[in-house]
Amino acid sequence: MFIQKKAVDHMPGIIDLSALMTWPTVVSRTIPLPDRRARLRLEAVVWSGLDDIARKERRPVQELCREVDALRPSSTPLTSAIRNYVLDYYRQAESR
């Protein structure tokens, strides 16, 4: 991903972070879990990453979500656990 840096006009050398930000689109999907049907609201980029991981691992997205749900601490929301899973997957892939 290419991010163009834009300096703030009134502060030379300072990056205008608001110019780099894009507001995420949130997408809802219903995922069947062993004990319930979970309606998950995640950013489109997270769903895209999860879809990509599912293709690479040759596993359905629902199966990945069930695995994350089973392994997460009960105090961690499933959506947060999925975000961390996607981030960790790509971090580990980058270091290989």
C-alpha positions, -999 to 999 in steps of 0.1 A, spaced: 0 0 0 14 34 -10 7 63 14 15 98 2 28 120 30 14 155 31 30 182 52 7 206 71 9 240 54 13 260 86 38 235 102 66 226 78 80 191 84 48 179 102 27 152 86 -10 159 84 -24 126 96 -60 135 87 -50 135 51 -37 99 54 -68 86 72 -98 70 55 -128 60 74 -134 23 73 -165 7 59 -181 -17 84 -197 -48 70 -219 -73 89 -219 -110 84 -237 -138 103 -214 -167 111 -227 -200 125 -208 -210 156 -214 -243 175 -235 -226 202 -250 -197 184 -252 -176 152 -229 -146 156 -236 -114 138 -201 -98 133 -195 -62 124 -160 -59 111 -142 -34 88 -144 -44 51 -105 -47 50 -107 -72 79 -132 -93 61 -111 -91 29 -80 -103 49 -100 -131 64 -113 -142 30 -77 -141 17 -65 -162 46 -93 -187 41 -83 -191 4 -46 -195 13 -53 -220 40 -80 -238 20 -105 -235 48 -139 -218 50 -142 -184 67 -167 -199 91 -142 -225 102 -116 -199 109 -141 -179 129 -151 -210 149 -114 -217 157 -107 -181 168 -139 -182 189 -128 -215 206 -93 -202 214 -100 -166 225 -102 -157 262 -138 -153 273 -131 -117 282 -121 -108 246 -148 -99 221 -149 -122 191 -145 -93 167 -113 -81 185 -100 -117 184 -106 -119 147 -89 -86 140 -59 -98 160 -59 -131 142 -58 -114 108 -31 -90 119 -10 -118 134 -14 -139 103 1 -113 81 28 -103 105 40 -139 107 37 -143 69 59 -112 65 86 -126 88 89 -159 69 
